[in-house]
Amino acid sequence: MPKTLPDPSRQQRWITFLRNHSEVIAGMDFFVVPTVRFRLLYVWIAIDHGRRRILHFNVTENPSAR
């Protein structure tokens, strides 16, 4: 069966989607930061894209710690 391509005039662009839904989109990231003394800090952060503000963050040396 041949694949039909969607009509480009009806497709929503990615930037349009982001603008339309920015008030309800949140992002999360988890990363490791090495310190000057070669210790590792584990960082978790949640960001509200609509208001461009940090919702929550946490930093720990032990990722299994509460």
ZILINGI-V859701 format. One line per field, one symbol per residue. ss: DSSP state (a for helix, b for strand, c for the rest). phi: phi as a letter, one per 40 degrees, with the letter a starting at -180 (. if undefined). A space follows every 10 residues. Layout:
ss: ???
phi: ???
This chain:
ss: cccccccccc cccaaaaaaa aaaacbbbbb bbbbcccccb bbbbbbbbcc ccbbbbbbbb cccccc
phi: .ccccccccb cccccccccc bccbcbbbab abbccccgcb bcbbabbccc cfbccaaaba cbcccc
